[in-house]
Amino acid sequence: MDLQQGCDDVREVLARAEELAEMEEEESAKVREVLKIIRRVYDELGCNMLINTADSFQCDQNGNPIITDSNMMYFLGIVEQRARD
């Protein structure tokens, strides 16, 4: 491999890395929107009355649990339970 080929390969890798970073940002934005929707439904249904989440989850300054991509399924379960009641 000559120097020119090496430079071309590096440019390709950098371009692909940039493309992947943009894709990650787009997907992260989608996840943030889903988390906002879960929070809104959770609040509107009064799900905080079902369970004391303060003992199990990090809370914001208002004492509301912080819903993240790693715990959103738990909160969706609470929303589902509340919707059935």
Residue, then its C-alpha position, 0 to 999 in steps of 0.5 A: m500500500d502506498l501513501q496515497q492509498g493510506c490517506d484515501d483509506v483514512r479519509e474513508v474511515l473518517a467519513r464513515a465515522e462522521e456518518l455514524a456520529e450523525m446517525e447516533e445523534e438522530e437516534s438519540a434525539k428520537v429516544r429523547e422524544v420517546l422519554k418525554i412522551i413517557r414522562r408526560v403520560y406518566d404524569e398525566l395518569g398520576c402514576n406517581m401515586l402507584i409506587n414510591t419511585a424515589d427509593s429506587f430511582q434518581c430523582d430531579q429537584n422536584g422529586n420526580p424520577i428521572i426516566t432514562d433509556s435504561n429504565m423506560m420499560y419499568f415506567l412503561g409498565i407503571v403506565e400500563q398498570r395505571a391505564r388498566d386501573 
